[in-house]
Amino acid sequence: MFTGIVEELGEVTAVEKLDDASRFRLRGPVVTEGAKHGDSIAVNGVCLTVVDFGEDEFTADVMAETLNRSSLGALTTGSRVNLERPMALGGRLGGHIVQGHVDGTGHIVERRPSENWEIVKISLPSGLARYVVEKGSITVDGVSLTVVDAAPDHFTISLIPTTLALTTLGIKQPGDPVNLEVDVLAKYVERLLAHGVTPASGETLV
């Protein structure tokens, strides 16, 4: 479980193409501190398992399903990536509940800079639009963000200077893909309602 608070901007140092998967080596001094085989690390919002690790670097295997459903397949040597370790039990939930299970990908449509922040418009797959609401939470490339405006085919976010400086969202340009994970609570509520589960008197579903 993650929170969408990126710990560091890492770098892909090698990509090995396998028959039905890819193996990535990534540099991230912060997230590799104390890392061990089998640990989870979110890479651009995708939960990956540490296969091997060394000084400041770790290796992770990415299966075909993940490559097809996320933007990780577009990464090459030198690509910058957002890195986050799982939330420690009892730690602060600085962002929102993030599983690291990407629901789909969007693309940067437009960037509108202003004096103290930047508005970014991102395309939204039709199957995800019902989960995205104004002032709700969404994860973009592993970054927990608040939706400014929501439309059937896109949404906008407002990025502060810290986010622009410390994550990939500061360097992505129109046309670049981004990983999207919608608020998992919305999906659970939809599932319950689809099966006719209604709250008893005085109770709420969430």
N, C-alpha and C positions, 0 to 999 in steps of 0.2 A: 504494500500500500504506500502511495506517495502523496505529496501535498501540492505538487505543481510549483514549488519554490526551487528554482534551478540553483544548484550549488556552484557550478562552474561551467565555463565555455570550453569544451574539450575539442579534440581534433582527431580525425580518422588518419591513422598512420599507415594502414595497409588494408587492402581488400582482396580476399582470395575467393574466386568463384568456384563453387562446387557443383555437382550434378544437379541437385535440387535445393540448394541452399547457398549461403555465402558466409564467410568467416571474416569478421572485422577485428582489427586491432585498433584500439583507441587510447589516446593519451589523456589522462585526467589525474593530476597529482592529488587533488582533494578526495575524489571518490575512491581512489585505489588505496588510500591510507587505511590499513587494517583489513583490506579486502581478502577474501579467501574463495577457494573453488566452491561454486554453487550459490554464491551471493547474487542478489538481484541489483541491477543498476538500470535506471531509465535513461534511454538514449533518444533524444527528441520525442519523449513521451512514450516510448515503447519499452516495456519491461523486458530486459534481456538477462540471461544467466551468465555469470562469469565462468568461463571454461579454463582460462589460464591467466596469470597475472605476473607482472614484474615491476621493476622500478618505474613508477608513474604511468604504467600502461596496463591494460587488460584486454583479453580476447573474448569474443562472444560469437556464437553461431546463430545465424538467422535463417529460419526455415522458409520455404517457398510461400506458405500462407501469409507470413508476416511481410515478406517482400512485396507480395501482391496487394496487401491491404494497407500498406503504409508507404511513406516516402523513403524508407531506408534503402530501397533498391537504387535510388538515384545518387546515393553517397559515393564519393570517390576519395582517393587519397588526397588529404589536405582539406577536406570538408570540415567545417566547424559544426559542432553538435552540442546540444544542451544536455547536461548530465546531472542526475540526482540519485542519491541513495534512498532506500526505503525509510519511511518515518519510523523512528524508534518508539517503542511502546512507552507511553507516558510523555512523549514529546509534544510540542506545540503544533497544532494544525494551522499553519500560517496561511495556506491557500484554501483548497477544498479537497474532498476525498477524490483521489485520482488512482485508478487501478493500473494504469500503464497498458491498457487494452485499447488500442486505437480502433475507433468506429469507422473511420474513412479518412479521406484526404480532401483538402480544398486547395485553392491557389490564391496567392496574393493578387488582388484585382487592382488596388489603388492605394497609394500612400499620400496622406495630406499632412505635411509638417506644419506646426505652429510654433509659437515662441517657447512654450514649456512642455509640450507633449506632441504626440503624433497620432493621427487617426488612420487606422489601417482597415481597408475593406477586404474581406476574404470570402471566396465563393463557398457555397454550402450544398453538399449533395442533398437531393430531394428527400431521401429517406431519413435524414437527420434533422430536417427543418423543424419537425414537431417537438423536438427536445430542446430547442434553443429559444430562449425568451429574453426580452429586454431586462437588463440588470441581473440576469441569471449568470451562472458560472459555466465556463467552457475551458478546455485545455487545448492550447495551440502549440504544437511542437514541445509538449511537456511543460508549458508555462500556464499556470492558473491565472485566468483573466475574467473580467466582468464584461458581459455583452453590453454594448452601448445601444445599438439598434439591431433589430432582427427582421429579416425579410424572408420570403419563401426560397430565395436562391442565394442569399448572402447575409453576412452579418458584419458589424464593425466593432472594433476594439480601440481603446485609447491606451497608448503606451507612454509611460513616464520615462525620463532620461535614464534611470537605473536599469529598467528593462531593456531599453535600446542599447545600452552599453554592455550589458552582461549576458545577453542571450542572442540566439540566432535571429530573433525578430528585428534586431537592429540592422542586419545586413541583407535580409531577404528582399528581393525585388519583385515587381509585378511579373507574374507568370511562374514564380517559384512555388513548388508544392509545400504544403504544411500538413502535419498529422493533426487530426481532430479527435478528441474524446469528449463526448457530451456528459452531462451530469448523470451519474449512475442512478441517483435517487429518482430521476424522472423516468428512467426505463423500468425500475421496479414498480413504481406507481402504475404505469401503463399496463404492465403485466398483471398486476392484481385486479385492476378494473376490467381487463379483458376477460378474466375468469369469474366475473361477477362478485368479487370480494368488495363489500362495502363496510364502512366503519359502523360499529354499534353506536347507540346513542351516547353522546358525550365523548366519543373517541375520535381520533384522527389517524390517517394512514401513515403520516410521517411526523 
